[in-house]
Amino acid sequence: MAFNVQEIRKDFPILQREVNGKPLVYLDNAATAQKPQAVIDCIVDYYSNYNANIHRGVHTLSQEATDAYEGARKKIQEHFNIQHSHEVILTAGTTHGINMIANGFNEFLKKGDEIIVSALEHHSNIVPWQMLCERTGAELKVIPIDEKGVLVLSEYEKLLSENTKLVFVNHISNALGTINPIAEIIKKAHEKDAAVLVDGAQACSHIKPDLQALDVDFYVTSAHKMCGPTGTGMLYGKEDWLNKLPPYQGGGEMIAEVTFEKTTYAGLPHKFEAGTPNIAGGIAFGAAIDYLNSIGFDEIEAYEHELLTYATEQLTLIEGLKIYGTGVDKTSVISFNIEGIHPYDIGTIVDKLGIAVRTGHHCAQPIMDYYKIPGTVRASFAFYNTKEEIDALVKAVKKAKSMLT
Ligand SMILES: Cc1ncc(COP(=O)(O)O)c(CN[C@@H]2CONC2=O)c1O
């Protein structure tokens, strides 16, 4: 099917909404993507027709629920070109997955070891590693960015040493839209025998990463960024690493045998899946992947690039407007400010006109510190947005500017 945004928009009930008496213009997709009817129906179907707890059940409903949940795991495996389905850990989301790995490395790090993160990271990919360094005595090093919001790879190479044990970098910056050269970052880390975790939260709705080709050690993402439900996501880990790391949480599901003398743990993936999971969420994660693939990531990437180019052109026509994150490799996120106006004031006014953008530091305060700004207005576009919606944004920003200056 040729890419037809008007046809696609019909799949998203929420896009018919009005906000403050105006048509909703939803441009906060970097925070969470909207949900197509197919994903909504999947959740309703589970709770209506085969709700049951999974694994170990002898009754039909439990078997149906288990088949659907493990079927979703297979879909995730195939989508990301992962070698084994047991290398797919279903999580509560990106933050959960990152903490799972940070916890696991308690036993692997010692004083003198070094962890490298980038200056582009979301707090979810900074704080867990700071906590790990506090626990182990390891030292955190930071890859700097330049004025364009692009990582300075020459500095990264200087930071790498035989003391480097772990490297953490996001695939795409949620604050600026910068796409990082993760294949190169991974290759250089592996030359020093360092493991790499990539935070893919902002990437997986825009591109389809091939995790075997990337040779990444860990990759995390959230379903809600991929038109799936909140509270579910994926941690990929090479099986050698996942077998080395201790379980994250103790409980049901993650055990092989429990005695008061000793407990043995389940194998992968269940070692990392204690307790009753978000069953509906996991199944609907699979439905979201099916939906995105039915449109096609080549089409999504091409169309979103069109939106980014158009929005950049139109916004930069506004006098006094500055865009942060001007690298060549960017996805459809535009962070901007208008001289002399606080981003929060712009966000508040455009909301009155039905336009949803995000303002603030976007859980990336180090980036705001680098630019010496309190925050930005962030407009983030998805494949179901339109050029007409960009025109509405530009008109609203101009109105806000005229009201505030
Ligand atoms: C790059 C990145 N990493 C981690 C996270 C955390 O994901 P979860 O909240 O699903 O665990 C986010 C969330 N993005 C935030 C959420 O709201 N606005 C944003 O930009 C993110 O963009």
The ligand as a Gaussian input file, in Angstrom:
#p B3LYP/6-31G(d) Opt

LIG

0 1
 C       16.241000       8.387000      25.098000
 C       15.322000       7.911000      26.202000
 N       15.789000       7.004000      27.089000
 C       15.000000       6.550000      28.097000
 C       13.707000       6.996000      28.242000
 C       12.857000       6.435000      29.355000
 O       11.869000       5.603000      28.762000
 P       10.691000       5.017000      29.700000
 O       10.120000       6.210000      30.391000
 O        9.742000       4.371000      28.729000
 O       11.354000       4.042000      30.638000
 C       13.184000       7.936000      27.341000
 C       11.767000       8.448000      27.534000
 N       11.494000       9.660000      26.843000
 C       10.936000      10.719000      27.609000
 C        9.580000      10.437000      28.195000
 O        8.860000      11.703000      28.023000
 N        9.574000      12.542000      27.149000
 C       10.767000      11.973000      26.794000
 O       11.541000      12.384000      25.968000
 C       14.003000       8.403000      26.302000
 O       13.543000       9.296000      25.417000

